[in-house]
């Protein structure tokens, strides 16, 4: 018999998983929130990745931006699916190797990544799929790569 977590439990797990990724918590702690073997990430412009790719991206975020924070906004939950607003902020102080325009030098600016996410969880509350949409134009402008 499969169990299904309540709305508040899914939301709490989503919030915690994001906080751990942005902060760079130990891998063993982060993996407890994901179905590592089956996780799939679907990003803008047809970008596809697995759990290792997601972790690599967050490692690049952590390396490039100081004073990082993640905040969730409106959340809509239906079954094992959560749709939400997400903002990741930080100060751009080191090279960002995985920007949408390729590697970029730091400009010292405070940046905000403005995202809309849809997450799908397994019945036991592990993230198995994520769909992301974002405004790359605004993000690249903040990174000092407007028009790229």
BELMO-V578954 format. One record per helix or strand. SS is the DSSP state (alpha for helix, beta for strand). FROM is the first residue (numbers start at 1). TO is the last residue. Records with the same first field share a line. If there is no record, write none. Layout:
SS: FROM-TO + FROM-TO
This chain:
alpha: 7-23 + 27-31 + 44-46 + 51-64 + 136-142
beta: 34-34 + 40-42 + 48-49 + 65-78 + 81-92 + 96-96 + 104-104 + 110-121 + 127-134
